[in-house]
Amino acid sequence: MKEYIGILGGGQLAKMLCESAKKIGYKTIVLDCDKDACGGKVATKHYADNYLDEKILKKICDESKVITYEFENIPVETIEYIEKNGNIPQGKRPIYISKNRIREKSEMKKLGIRIAEFVEVENKSHLIKGVRKLGYPLILKTCEEGYDGKGQWKINSIEDVDLIQLEEREYILEKKIDFQKEVSCMVIRGINGEIVTFPIGENIHKNGILNMTIVPARIDKELEEEIKYISKKIVEELNFYGPLGIEFFIKDNEIYFNEMAPRPHNSVHYTMDACNESQFDLHLNSLLGKSLEEPKLLKKVVMLNILGEDKEKVEKIKIDENIKIYLYGKSIWKTGRKMGHINFLGDNLEELIEKAKSF
Protein backbone atom coordinates (compact mmCIF):
# COMPACT_ATOMS: atom_id res chain seq x y z
CA MET A 1 0.00 0.00 0.00
CA LYS A 2 1.26 3.48 -0.90
CA GLU A 3 1.21 5.42 2.38
CA TYR A 4 2.41 8.83 1.20
CA ILE A 5 0.67 11.91 -0.14
CA GLY A 6 2.90 13.92 -2.47
CA ILE A 7 2.79 17.72 -2.43
CA LEU A 8 4.39 19.94 -5.07
CA GLY A 9 5.50 23.15 -3.35
CA GLY A 10 6.65 23.62 0.23
CA GLY A 11 5.09 26.81 1.56
CA GLN A 12 2.61 27.28 4.40
CA LEU A 13 -0.19 25.61 2.44
CA ALA A 14 1.96 22.48 2.12
CA LYS A 15 2.66 22.65 5.86
CA MET A 16 -1.04 22.65 6.70
CA LEU A 17 -1.77 19.91 4.15
CA CYS A 18 0.92 17.78 5.81
CA GLU A 19 -0.75 18.28 9.19
CA SER A 20 -4.14 17.25 7.76
CA ALA A 21 -2.59 14.19 6.10
CA LYS A 22 -1.12 13.08 9.42
CA LYS A 23 -4.60 13.22 11.02
CA ILE A 24 -5.94 10.70 8.50
CA GLY A 25 -2.97 8.36 8.73
CA TYR A 26 -0.82 9.36 5.75
CA LYS A 27 2.85 10.27 5.53
CA THR A 28 3.85 13.14 3.24
CA ILE A 29 6.47 13.98 0.64
CA VAL A 30 7.11 17.63 -0.21
CA LEU A 31 9.03 18.68 -3.31
CA ASP A 32 10.44 22.21 -3.01
CA CYS A 33 13.93 23.34 -4.01
CA ASP A 34 14.17 25.59 -0.92
CA LYS A 35 15.91 23.60 1.82
CA ASP A 36 14.32 25.93 4.38
CA ALA A 37 10.74 25.54 3.05
CA CYS A 38 8.31 25.55 5.98
CA GLY A 39 6.27 22.70 4.47
CA GLY A 40 9.41 20.60 4.22
CA LYS A 41 10.00 21.00 7.96
CA VAL A 42 6.84 19.06 8.86
CA ALA A 43 6.70 16.60 5.93
CA THR A 44 7.81 13.01 6.42
CA LYS A 45 10.19 13.51 3.48
CA HIS A 46 11.38 16.71 1.85
CA TYR A 47 13.09 16.55 -1.53
CA ALA A 48 14.91 19.88 -1.93
CA ASP A 49 15.32 19.35 -5.66
CA ASN A 50 14.40 20.82 -9.01
CA TYR A 51 10.78 20.33 -10.15
CA LEU A 52 12.09 18.91 -13.44
CA ASP A 53 14.33 16.21 -11.93
CA GLU A 54 12.75 13.04 -13.32
CA LYS A 55 14.55 10.75 -10.86
CA ILE A 56 12.93 12.59 -7.95
CA LEU A 57 9.56 12.76 -9.71
CA LYS A 58 9.70 8.99 -10.26
CA LYS A 59 10.36 8.43 -6.54
CA ILE A 60 7.37 10.60 -5.63
CA CYS A 61 5.13 8.81 -8.14
CA ASP A 62 6.25 5.38 -6.90
CA GLU A 63 5.66 6.21 -3.23
CA SER A 64 2.52 8.37 -3.32
CA LYS A 65 -1.09 7.25 -3.33
CA VAL A 66 -2.06 10.70 -4.61
CA ILE A 67 -0.14 13.84 -5.58
CA THR A 68 -1.35 17.44 -5.39
CA TYR A 69 0.04 20.98 -5.56
CA GLU A 70 0.02 23.97 -3.23
CA PHE A 71 0.82 26.79 -5.65
CA GLU A 72 0.32 27.57 -9.33
CA ASN A 73 3.87 28.07 -10.59
CA ILE A 74 4.69 24.38 -11.00
CA PRO A 75 6.24 23.70 -14.44
CA VAL A 76 3.73 22.12 -16.85
CA GLU A 77 6.36 19.49 -17.69
CA THR A 78 6.36 18.34 -14.04
CA ILE A 79 2.59 17.77 -14.07
CA GLU A 80 2.78 16.02 -17.45
CA TYR A 81 5.39 13.59 -16.14
CA ILE A 82 3.28 12.78 -13.08
CA GLU A 83 0.12 12.36 -15.20
CA LYS A 84 1.94 9.61 -17.13
CA ASN A 85 3.70 7.97 -14.17
CA GLY A 86 1.67 8.67 -11.02
CA ASN A 87 -1.70 9.79 -9.69
CA ILE A 88 -2.41 13.53 -9.83
CA PRO A 89 -6.22 13.82 -10.14
CA GLN A 90 -6.20 17.60 -10.60
CA GLY A 91 -3.91 17.34 -13.62
CA LYS A 92 -2.32 20.31 -15.38
CA ARG A 93 -5.45 22.05 -16.71
CA PRO A 94 -6.47 23.93 -13.50
CA ILE A 95 -2.93 25.34 -13.23
CA TYR A 96 -2.74 26.11 -16.96
CA ILE A 97 -5.96 28.15 -16.83
CA SER A 98 -5.67 29.82 -13.42
CA LYS A 99 -2.01 30.89 -13.64
CA ASN A 100 -2.75 33.13 -16.64
CA ARG A 101 -5.24 35.97 -16.13
CA ILE A 102 -6.27 36.17 -19.80
CA ARG A 103 -7.00 32.43 -20.03
CA GLU A 104 -8.83 32.63 -16.69
CA LYS A 105 -11.06 35.56 -17.69
CA SER A 106 -11.66 34.09 -21.16
CA GLU A 107 -12.96 30.86 -19.61
CA MET A 108 -15.33 32.82 -17.36
CA LYS A 109 -16.59 34.75 -20.38
CA LYS A 110 -17.38 31.46 -22.15
CA LEU A 111 -19.33 30.30 -19.09
CA GLY A 112 -21.40 33.50 -19.11
CA ILE A 113 -20.05 34.68 -15.75
CA ARG A 114 -19.81 38.44 -15.23
CA ILE A 115 -16.24 39.83 -15.40
CA ALA A 116 -14.55 43.20 -15.77
CA GLU A 117 -14.02 44.32 -19.36
CA PHE A 118 -10.44 43.59 -20.43
CA VAL A 119 -7.97 43.69 -23.32
CA GLU A 120 -4.68 41.91 -23.88
CA VAL A 121 -1.53 44.04 -23.80
CA GLU A 122 1.95 43.17 -25.10
CA ASN A 123 3.46 46.60 -25.70
CA LYS A 124 2.95 50.33 -25.12
CA SER A 125 0.93 50.70 -28.32
CA HIS A 126 -1.52 47.98 -27.15
CA LEU A 127 -1.74 49.71 -23.77
CA ILE A 128 -2.64 53.10 -25.27
CA LYS A 129 -5.27 51.52 -27.56
CA GLY A 130 -6.70 49.61 -24.59
CA VAL A 131 -6.95 52.78 -22.51
CA ARG A 132 -8.85 54.50 -25.33
CA LYS A 133 -11.20 51.53 -25.70
CA LEU A 134 -11.99 50.94 -22.01
CA GLY A 135 -11.70 54.42 -20.47
CA TYR A 136 -10.53 55.26 -16.94
CA PRO A 137 -10.12 54.01 -14.21
CA LEU A 138 -8.13 50.91 -15.14
CA ILE A 139 -5.79 48.31 -13.67
CA LEU A 140 -2.88 46.84 -15.62
CA LYS A 141 -1.67 43.44 -14.39
CA THR A 142 0.96 40.95 -15.44
CA CYS A 143 -0.77 37.87 -16.83
CA GLU A 144 1.28 35.53 -14.68
CA GLU A 145 3.02 35.46 -11.29
CA GLY A 146 1.75 38.71 -9.75
CA TYR A 147 0.20 38.30 -6.28
CA ASP A 148 -0.44 40.36 -3.12
CA GLY A 149 -0.59 43.54 -5.19
CA LYS A 150 2.69 42.86 -7.04
CA GLY A 151 2.78 43.27 -10.82
CA GLN A 152 -0.18 45.70 -10.83
CA TRP A 153 -0.55 49.36 -11.81
CA LYS A 154 -3.51 51.68 -11.29
CA ILE A 155 -4.24 53.87 -14.30
CA ASN A 156 -6.35 56.98 -13.78
CA SER A 157 -4.85 59.30 -16.42
CA ILE A 158 -2.54 59.42 -19.44
CA GLU A 159 0.23 60.54 -17.05
CA ASP A 160 -0.03 57.13 -15.32
CA VAL A 161 0.33 55.42 -18.71
CA ASP A 162 3.48 57.43 -19.49
CA LEU A 163 5.13 56.25 -16.25
CA ILE A 164 4.66 52.53 -16.92
CA GLN A 165 7.66 50.63 -18.30
CA LEU A 166 6.57 47.38 -19.93
CA GLU A 167 8.75 44.27 -20.07
CA GLU A 168 8.58 41.64 -22.81
CA ARG A 169 5.68 39.67 -21.39
CA GLU A 170 1.87 39.44 -21.47
CA TYR A 171 -0.32 41.87 -19.54
CA ILE A 172 -4.04 42.26 -19.04
CA LEU A 173 -5.69 45.69 -18.89
CA GLU A 174 -8.96 45.64 -16.94
CA LYS A 175 -11.69 48.18 -16.38
CA LYS A 176 -11.65 48.87 -12.64
CA ILE A 177 -14.79 47.72 -10.83
CA ASP A 178 -15.91 50.10 -8.11
CA PHE A 179 -17.04 47.24 -5.87
CA GLN A 180 -18.61 47.46 -2.41
CA LYS A 181 -17.24 44.12 -1.18
CA GLU A 182 -14.76 41.42 -2.13
CA VAL A 183 -15.77 37.92 -1.09
CA SER A 184 -14.30 34.47 -1.58
CA CYS A 185 -15.71 30.97 -1.85
CA MET A 186 -13.85 27.69 -1.50
CA VAL A 187 -15.51 25.01 -3.63
CA ILE A 188 -14.20 21.43 -3.59
CA ARG A 189 -15.04 18.70 -6.10
CA GLY A 190 -14.17 15.13 -5.26
CA ILE A 191 -13.00 12.56 -7.77
CA ASN A 192 -16.29 10.82 -6.93
CA GLY A 193 -18.15 13.82 -8.38
CA GLU A 194 -19.39 15.27 -5.07
CA ILE A 195 -19.18 19.08 -4.77
CA VAL A 196 -19.22 21.09 -1.53
CA THR A 197 -18.69 24.76 -0.65
CA PHE A 198 -17.42 26.41 2.52
CA PRO A 199 -19.19 29.47 4.00
CA ILE A 200 -18.53 32.70 2.08
CA GLY A 201 -15.81 34.99 3.49
CA GLU A 202 -15.67 38.78 3.21
CA ASN A 203 -12.14 40.01 2.47
CA ILE A 204 -10.46 43.25 3.58
CA HIS A 205 -7.11 44.19 2.02
CA LYS A 206 -4.30 46.54 3.03
CA ASN A 207 -1.61 47.60 0.55
CA GLY A 208 -2.75 44.91 -1.89
CA ILE A 209 -2.34 42.11 0.69
CA LEU A 210 -5.24 40.29 2.35
CA ASN A 211 -5.55 41.70 5.87
CA MET A 212 -8.61 39.90 7.26
CA THR A 213 -11.48 37.63 6.27
CA ILE A 214 -14.85 38.00 8.02
CA VAL A 215 -17.14 34.95 8.23
CA PRO A 216 -20.01 34.87 7.65
CA ALA A 217 -19.68 37.57 5.00
CA ARG A 218 -22.00 40.53 5.60
CA ILE A 219 -24.18 39.84 2.55
CA ASP A 220 -27.77 38.68 2.19
CA LYS A 221 -28.75 35.02 1.84
CA GLU A 222 -29.74 35.37 -1.82
CA LEU A 223 -26.29 36.68 -2.79
CA GLU A 224 -24.61 33.96 -0.74
CA GLU A 225 -26.55 31.23 -2.55
CA GLU A 226 -25.82 32.78 -5.95
CA ILE A 227 -22.07 32.89 -5.20
CA LYS A 228 -22.13 29.22 -4.21
CA TYR A 229 -24.11 28.36 -7.35
CA ILE A 230 -21.60 30.18 -9.60
CA SER A 231 -18.66 28.53 -7.79
CA LYS A 232 -20.12 25.06 -8.31
CA LYS A 233 -20.84 25.89 -11.95
CA ILE A 234 -17.21 26.91 -12.52
CA VAL A 235 -15.66 23.78 -11.01
CA GLU A 236 -18.15 21.48 -12.72
CA GLU A 237 -18.13 23.01 -16.20
CA LEU A 238 -14.34 23.36 -16.24
CA ASN A 239 -14.20 19.74 -15.02
CA PHE A 240 -11.76 20.51 -12.20
CA TYR A 241 -11.16 18.21 -9.23
CA GLY A 242 -9.93 19.13 -5.77
CA PRO A 243 -10.08 22.64 -4.26
CA LEU A 244 -10.79 25.89 -6.06
CA GLY A 245 -10.62 29.17 -4.14
CA ILE A 246 -12.53 31.88 -6.03
CA GLU A 247 -12.60 35.62 -5.37
CA PHE A 248 -15.60 37.71 -6.42
CA PHE A 249 -16.45 41.40 -6.37
CA ILE A 250 -19.92 42.58 -5.39
CA LYS A 251 -21.16 45.80 -6.95
CA ASP A 252 -24.79 46.93 -6.60
CA ASN A 253 -25.84 43.36 -5.76
CA GLU A 254 -24.18 42.01 -8.91
CA ILE A 255 -21.41 39.39 -8.72
CA TYR A 256 -18.20 39.72 -10.75
CA PHE A 257 -15.55 37.01 -10.98
CA ASN A 258 -12.09 38.30 -9.98
CA GLU A 259 -9.66 35.36 -9.87
CA MET A 260 -9.27 31.75 -8.77
CA ALA A 261 -6.64 29.33 -7.49
CA PRO A 262 -6.77 25.49 -7.62
CA ARG A 263 -5.33 25.05 -4.12
CA PRO A 264 -6.09 26.01 -0.51
CA HIS A 265 -6.76 29.74 -0.21
CA ASN A 266 -5.46 32.25 2.32
CA SER A 267 -8.97 33.61 2.96
CA VAL A 268 -10.20 30.14 3.98
CA HIS A 269 -7.74 29.53 6.85
CA TYR A 270 -10.62 30.35 9.20
CA THR A 271 -11.90 26.80 8.57
CA MET A 272 -9.13 25.36 10.75
CA ASP A 273 -11.08 26.42 13.87
CA ALA A 274 -14.53 27.65 12.83
CA CYS A 275 -15.77 24.66 10.79
CA ASN A 276 -16.28 20.95 11.42
CA GLU A 277 -13.60 20.24 8.77
CA SER A 278 -10.88 22.46 7.36
CA GLN A 279 -10.20 23.28 3.72
CA PHE A 280 -7.04 21.16 4.01
CA ASP A 281 -8.98 18.12 5.26
CA LEU A 282 -11.46 18.27 2.38
CA HIS A 283 -8.72 19.02 -0.17
CA LEU A 284 -7.14 15.65 0.64
CA ASN A 285 -10.40 13.75 1.06
CA SER A 286 -11.62 14.96 -2.33
CA LEU A 287 -8.55 13.56 -4.10
CA LEU A 288 -8.59 10.31 -2.12
CA GLY A 289 -12.16 9.60 -3.25
CA LYS A 290 -13.72 9.91 0.19
CA SER A 291 -17.30 11.08 0.65
CA LEU A 292 -17.58 14.85 1.18
CA GLU A 293 -19.98 16.36 3.68
CA GLU A 294 -21.10 19.99 3.25
CA PRO A 295 -18.94 21.98 5.74
CA LYS A 296 -20.69 23.66 8.68
CA LEU A 297 -19.74 26.95 10.34
CA LEU A 298 -19.57 26.25 14.08
CA LYS A 299 -18.63 29.77 15.24
CA LYS A 300 -18.39 33.24 13.75
CA VAL A 301 -14.79 34.09 12.96
CA VAL A 302 -12.37 36.74 11.72
CA MET A 303 -9.11 35.49 10.21
CA LEU A 304 -6.23 37.98 10.41
CA ASN A 305 -2.98 37.62 8.50
CA ILE A 306 0.30 38.05 10.39
CA LEU A 307 2.95 39.80 8.30
CA GLY A 308 6.67 40.22 8.82
CA GLU A 309 6.23 43.64 10.42
CA ASP A 310 3.94 42.15 13.11
CA LYS A 311 6.58 40.16 15.00
CA GLU A 312 6.53 42.25 18.19
CA LYS A 313 2.71 42.28 18.27
CA VAL A 314 2.64 38.47 17.99
CA GLU A 315 4.96 38.11 20.95
CA LYS A 316 2.58 40.18 23.12
CA ILE A 317 -0.76 38.67 22.11
CA LYS A 318 -2.65 36.67 24.75
CA ILE A 319 -4.00 33.35 23.50
CA ASP A 320 -7.22 31.81 24.80
CA GLU A 321 -9.80 29.28 23.58
CA ASN A 322 -11.26 31.90 21.20
CA ILE A 323 -7.97 33.22 19.81
CA LYS A 324 -5.99 30.69 17.80
CA ILE A 325 -2.60 31.66 16.39
CA TYR A 326 -0.68 29.83 13.66
CA LEU A 327 2.92 30.62 12.77
CA TYR A 328 4.29 29.05 9.61
CA GLY A 329 7.88 28.53 10.71
CA LYS A 330 9.48 30.81 8.13
CA SER A 331 12.99 31.82 9.17
CA ILE A 332 13.06 35.44 8.00
CA TRP A 333 10.48 38.00 9.14
CA LYS A 334 10.30 40.68 6.45
CA THR A 335 7.78 43.42 5.71
CA GLY A 336 4.79 42.21 3.68
CA ARG A 337 5.65 38.52 4.02
CA LYS A 338 2.89 36.25 5.33
CA MET A 339 4.27 34.68 8.51
CA GLY A 340 1.09 33.25 10.05
CA HIS A 341 -2.53 33.97 10.85
CA ILE A 342 -4.87 34.39 13.82
CA ASN A 343 -8.45 33.14 14.06
CA PHE A 344 -10.66 35.22 16.36
CA LEU A 345 -13.75 33.17 17.28
CA GLY A 346 -17.01 34.11 19.01
CA ASP A 347 -20.68 34.97 18.70
CA ASN A 348 -20.56 38.72 18.03
CA LEU A 349 -19.09 39.44 14.61
CA GLU A 350 -18.60 43.18 15.13
CA GLU A 351 -16.66 42.54 18.36
CA LEU A 352 -14.42 40.07 16.52
CA ILE A 353 -13.74 42.61 13.78
CA GLU A 354 -12.73 45.18 16.41
CA LYS A 355 -10.41 42.66 18.08
CA ALA A 356 -8.71 41.97 14.77
CA LYS A 357 -8.41 45.69 13.98
CA SER A 358 -6.83 46.38 17.38
CA PHE A 359 -4.13 43.72 16.93
C-alpha positions as CSV (number, residue, x, y, z in Angstrom):
1,M,0.0,0.0,0.0
2,K,1.3,3.5,-0.9
3,E,1.2,5.4,2.4
4,Y,2.4,8.8,1.2
5,I,0.7,11.9,-0.1
6,G,2.9,13.9,-2.5
7,I,2.8,17.7,-2.4
8,L,4.4,19.9,-5.1
9,G,5.5,23.1,-3.3
10,G,6.7,23.6,0.2
11,G,5.1,26.8,1.6
12,Q,2.6,27.3,4.4
13,L,-0.2,25.6,2.4
14,A,2.0,22.5,2.1
15,K,2.7,22.6,5.9
16,M,-1.0,22.7,6.7
17,L,-1.8,19.9,4.1
18,C,0.9,17.8,5.8
19,E,-0.7,18.3,9.2
20,S,-4.1,17.3,7.8
21,A,-2.6,14.2,6.1
22,K,-1.1,13.1,9.4
23,K,-4.6,13.2,11.0
24,I,-5.9,10.7,8.5
25,G,-3.0,8.4,8.7
26,Y,-0.8,9.4,5.7
27,K,2.8,10.3,5.5
28,T,3.9,13.1,3.2
29,I,6.5,14.0,0.6
30,V,7.1,17.6,-0.2
31,L,9.0,18.7,-3.3
32,D,10.4,22.2,-3.0
33,C,13.9,23.3,-4.0
34,D,14.2,25.6,-0.9
35,K,15.9,23.6,1.8
36,D,14.3,25.9,4.4
37,A,10.7,25.5,3.1
38,C,8.3,25.5,6.0
39,G,6.3,22.7,4.5
40,G,9.4,20.6,4.2
41,K,10.0,21.0,8.0
42,V,6.8,19.1,8.9
43,A,6.7,16.6,5.9
44,T,7.8,13.0,6.4
45,K,10.2,13.5,3.5
46,H,11.4,16.7,1.8
47,Y,13.1,16.5,-1.5
48,A,14.9,19.9,-1.9
49,D,15.3,19.4,-5.7
50,N,14.4,20.8,-9.0
51,Y,10.8,20.3,-10.1
52,L,12.1,18.9,-13.4
53,D,14.3,16.2,-11.9
54,E,12.7,13.0,-13.3
55,K,14.6,10.8,-10.9
56,I,12.9,12.6,-7.9
57,L,9.6,12.8,-9.7
58,K,9.7,9.0,-10.3
59,K,10.4,8.4,-6.5
60,I,7.4,10.6,-5.6
61,C,5.1,8.8,-8.1
62,D,6.2,5.4,-6.9
63,E,5.7,6.2,-3.2
64,S,2.5,8.4,-3.3
65,K,-1.1,7.3,-3.3
66,V,-2.1,10.7,-4.6
67,I,-0.1,13.8,-5.6
68,T,-1.4,17.4,-5.4
69,Y,0.0,21.0,-5.6
70,E,0.0,24.0,-3.2
71,F,0.8,26.8,-5.7
72,E,0.3,27.6,-9.3
73,N,3.9,28.1,-10.6
74,I,4.7,24.4,-11.0
75,P,6.2,23.7,-14.4
76,V,3.7,22.1,-16.8
77,E,6.4,19.5,-17.7
78,T,6.4,18.3,-14.0
79,I,2.6,17.8,-14.1
80,E,2.8,16.0,-17.5
81,Y,5.4,13.6,-16.1
82,I,3.3,12.8,-13.1
83,E,0.1,12.4,-15.2
84,K,1.9,9.6,-17.1
85,N,3.7,8.0,-14.2
86,G,1.7,8.7,-11.0
87,N,-1.7,9.8,-9.7
88,I,-2.4,13.5,-9.8
89,P,-6.2,13.8,-10.1
90,Q,-6.2,17.6,-10.6
91,G,-3.9,17.3,-13.6
92,K,-2.3,20.3,-15.4
93,R,-5.5,22.0,-16.7
94,P,-6.5,23.9,-13.5
95,I,-2.9,25.3,-13.2
96,Y,-2.7,26.1,-17.0
97,I,-6.0,28.2,-16.8
98,S,-5.7,29.8,-13.4
99,K,-2.0,30.9,-13.6
100,N,-2.8,33.1,-16.6
101,R,-5.2,36.0,-16.1
102,I,-6.3,36.2,-19.8
103,R,-7.0,32.4,-20.0
104,E,-8.8,32.6,-16.7
105,K,-11.1,35.6,-17.7
106,S,-11.7,34.1,-21.2
107,E,-13.0,30.9,-19.6
108,M,-15.3,32.8,-17.4
109,K,-16.6,34.8,-20.4
110,K,-17.4,31.5,-22.1
111,L,-19.3,30.3,-19.1
112,G,-21.4,33.5,-19.1
113,I,-20.0,34.7,-15.8
114,R,-19.8,38.4,-15.2
115,I,-16.2,39.8,-15.4
116,A,-14.5,43.2,-15.8
117,E,-14.0,44.3,-19.4
118,F,-10.4,43.6,-20.4
119,V,-8.0,43.7,-23.3
120,E,-4.7,41.9,-23.9
121,V,-1.5,44.0,-23.8
122,E,1.9,43.2,-25.1
123,N,3.5,46.6,-25.7
124,K,2.9,50.3,-25.1
125,S,0.9,50.7,-28.3
126,H,-1.5,48.0,-27.1
127,L,-1.7,49.7,-23.8
128,I,-2.6,53.1,-25.3
129,K,-5.3,51.5,-27.6
130,G,-6.7,49.6,-24.6
131,V,-7.0,52.8,-22.5
132,R,-8.9,54.5,-25.3
133,K,-11.2,51.5,-25.7
134,L,-12.0,50.9,-22.0
135,G,-11.7,54.4,-20.5
136,Y,-10.5,55.3,-16.9
137,P,-10.1,54.0,-14.2
138,L,-8.1,50.9,-15.1
139,I,-5.8,48.3,-13.7
140,L,-2.9,46.8,-15.6
141,K,-1.7,43.4,-14.4
142,T,1.0,41.0,-15.4
143,C,-0.8,37.9,-16.8
144,E,1.3,35.5,-14.7
145,E,3.0,35.5,-11.3
146,G,1.7,38.7,-9.7
147,Y,0.2,38.3,-6.3
148,D,-0.4,40.4,-3.1
149,G,-0.6,43.5,-5.2
150,K,2.7,42.9,-7.0
151,G,2.8,43.3,-10.8
152,Q,-0.2,45.7,-10.8
153,W,-0.6,49.4,-11.8
154,K,-3.5,51.7,-11.3
155,I,-4.2,53.9,-14.3
156,N,-6.3,57.0,-13.8
157,S,-4.9,59.3,-16.4
158,I,-2.5,59.4,-19.4
159,E,0.2,60.5,-17.1
160,D,0.0,57.1,-15.3
161,V,0.3,55.4,-18.7
162,D,3.5,57.4,-19.5
163,L,5.1,56.3,-16.2
164,I,4.7,52.5,-16.9
165,Q,7.7,50.6,-18.3
166,L,6.6,47.4,-19.9
167,E,8.8,44.3,-20.1
168,E,8.6,41.6,-22.8
169,R,5.7,39.7,-21.4
170,E,1.9,39.4,-21.5
171,Y,-0.3,41.9,-19.5
172,I,-4.0,42.3,-19.0
173,L,-5.7,45.7,-18.9
174,E,-9.0,45.6,-16.9
175,K,-11.7,48.2,-16.4
176,K,-11.7,48.9,-12.6
177,I,-14.8,47.7,-10.8
178,D,-15.9,50.1,-8.1
179,F,-17.0,47.2,-5.9
180,Q,-18.6,47.5,-2.4
181,K,-17.2,44.1,-1.2
182,E,-14.8,41.4,-2.1
183,V,-15.8,37.9,-1.1
184,S,-14.3,34.5,-1.6
185,C,-15.7,31.0,-1.9
186,M,-13.9,27.7,-1.5
187,V,-15.5,25.0,-3.6
188,I,-14.2,21.4,-3.6
189,R,-15.0,18.7,-6.1
190,G,-14.2,15.1,-5.3
191,I,-13.0,12.6,-7.8
192,N,-16.3,10.8,-6.9
193,G,-18.2,13.8,-8.4
194,E,-19.4,15.3,-5.1
195,I,-19.2,19.1,-4.8
196,V,-19.2,21.1,-1.5
197,T,-18.7,24.8,-0.7
198,F,-17.4,26.4,2.5
199,P,-19.2,29.5,4.0
200,I,-18.5,32.7,2.1
201,G,-15.8,35.0,3.5
202,E,-15.7,38.8,3.2
203,N,-12.1,40.0,2.5
204,I,-10.5,43.2,3.6
205,H,-7.1,44.2,2.0
206,K,-4.3,46.5,3.0
207,N,-1.6,47.6,0.6
208,G,-2.8,44.9,-1.9
209,I,-2.3,42.1,0.7
210,L,-5.2,40.3,2.4
211,N,-5.6,41.7,5.9
212,M,-8.6,39.9,7.3
213,T,-11.5,37.6,6.3
214,I,-14.8,38.0,8.0
215,V,-17.1,34.9,8.2
216,P,-20.0,34.9,7.6
217,A,-19.7,37.6,5.0
218,R,-22.0,40.5,5.6
219,I,-24.2,39.8,2.5
220,D,-27.8,38.7,2.2
221,K,-28.7,35.0,1.8
222,E,-29.7,35.4,-1.8
223,L,-26.3,36.7,-2.8
224,E,-24.6,34.0,-0.7
225,E,-26.5,31.2,-2.6
226,E,-25.8,32.8,-6.0
227,I,-22.1,32.9,-5.2
228,K,-22.1,29.2,-4.2
229,Y,-24.1,28.4,-7.4
230,I,-21.6,30.2,-9.6
231,S,-18.7,28.5,-7.8
232,K,-20.1,25.1,-8.3
233,K,-20.8,25.9,-11.9
234,I,-17.2,26.9,-12.5
235,V,-15.7,23.8,-11.0
236,E,-18.2,21.5,-12.7
237,E,-18.1,23.0,-16.2
238,L,-14.3,23.4,-16.2
239,N,-14.2,19.7,-15.0
240,F,-11.8,20.5,-12.2
241,Y,-11.2,18.2,-9.2
242,G,-9.9,19.1,-5.8
243,P,-10.1,22.6,-4.3
244,L,-10.8,25.9,-6.1
245,G,-10.6,29.2,-4.1
246,I,-12.5,31.9,-6.0
247,E,-12.6,35.6,-5.4
248,F,-15.6,37.7,-6.4
249,F,-16.4,41.4,-6.4
250,I,-19.9,42.6,-5.4
251,K,-21.2,45.8,-6.9
252,D,-24.8,46.9,-6.6
253,N,-25.8,43.4,-5.8
254,E,-24.2,42.0,-8.9
255,I,-21.4,39.4,-8.7
256,Y,-18.2,39.7,-10.8
257,F,-15.6,37.0,-11.0
258,N,-12.1,38.3,-10.0
259,E,-9.7,35.4,-9.9
260,M,-9.3,31.7,-8.8
261,A,-6.6,29.3,-7.5
262,P,-6.8,25.5,-7.6
263,R,-5.3,25.0,-4.1
264,P,-6.1,26.0,-0.5
265,H,-6.8,29.7,-0.2
266,N,-5.5,32.3,2.3
267,S,-9.0,33.6,3.0
268,V,-10.2,30.1,4.0
269,H,-7.7,29.5,6.8
270,Y,-10.6,30.3,9.2
271,T,-11.9,26.8,8.6
272,M,-9.1,25.4,10.8
273,D,-11.1,26.4,13.9
274,A,-14.5,27.7,12.8
275,C,-15.8,24.7,10.8
276,N,-16.3,21.0,11.4
277,E,-13.6,20.2,8.8
278,S,-10.9,22.5,7.4
279,Q,-10.2,23.3,3.7
280,F,-7.0,21.2,4.0
281,D,-9.0,18.1,5.3
282,L,-11.5,18.3,2.4
283,H,-8.7,19.0,-0.2
284,L,-7.1,15.7,0.6
285,N,-10.4,13.7,1.1
286,S,-11.6,15.0,-2.3
287,L,-8.6,13.6,-4.1
288,L,-8.6,10.3,-2.1
289,G,-12.2,9.6,-3.3
290,K,-13.7,9.9,0.2
291,S,-17.3,11.1,0.6
292,L,-17.6,14.9,1.2
293,E,-20.0,16.4,3.7
294,E,-21.1,20.0,3.2
295,P,-18.9,22.0,5.7
296,K,-20.7,23.7,8.7
297,L,-19.7,26.9,10.3
298,L,-19.6,26.3,14.1
299,K,-18.6,29.8,15.2
300,K,-18.4,33.2,13.8
301,V,-14.8,34.1,13.0
302,V,-12.4,36.7,11.7
303,M,-9.1,35.5,10.2
304,L,-6.2,38.0,10.4
305,N,-3.0,37.6,8.5
306,I,0.3,38.0,10.4
307,L,3.0,39.8,8.3
308,G,6.7,40.2,8.8
309,E,6.2,43.6,10.4
310,D,3.9,42.2,13.1
311,K,6.6,40.2,15.0
312,E,6.5,42.3,18.2
313,K,2.7,42.3,18.3
314,V,2.6,38.5,18.0
315,E,5.0,38.1,21.0
316,K,2.6,40.2,23.1
317,I,-0.8,38.7,22.1
318,K,-2.7,36.7,24.7
319,I,-4.0,33.3,23.5
320,D,-7.2,31.8,24.8
321,E,-9.8,29.3,23.6
322,N,-11.3,31.9,21.2
323,I,-8.0,33.2,19.8
324,K,-6.0,30.7,17.8
325,I,-2.6,31.7,16.4
326,Y,-0.7,29.8,13.7
327,L,2.9,30.6,12.8
328,Y,4.3,29.0,9.6
329,G,7.9,28.5,10.7
330,K,9.5,30.8,8.1
331,S,13.0,31.8,9.2
332,I,13.1,35.4,8.0
333,W,10.5,38.0,9.1
334,K,10.3,40.7,6.4
335,T,7.8,43.4,5.7
336,G,4.8,42.2,3.7
337,R,5.7,38.5,4.0
338,K,2.9,36.2,5.3
339,M,4.3,34.7,8.5
340,G,1.1,33.2,10.0
341,H,-2.5,34.0,10.9
342,I,-4.9,34.4,13.8
343,N,-8.4,33.1,14.1
344,F,-10.7,35.2,16.4
345,L,-13.8,33.2,17.3
346,G,-17.0,34.1,19.0
347,D,-20.7,35.0,18.7
348,N,-20.6,38.7,18.0
349,L,-19.1,39.4,14.6
350,E,-18.6,43.2,15.1
351,E,-16.7,42.5,18.4
352,L,-14.4,40.1,16.5
353,I,-13.7,42.6,13.8
354,E,-12.7,45.2,16.4
355,K,-10.4,42.7,18.1
356,A,-8.7,42.0,14.8
357,K,-8.4,45.7,14.0
358,S,-6.8,46.4,17.4
359,F,-4.1,43.7,16.9
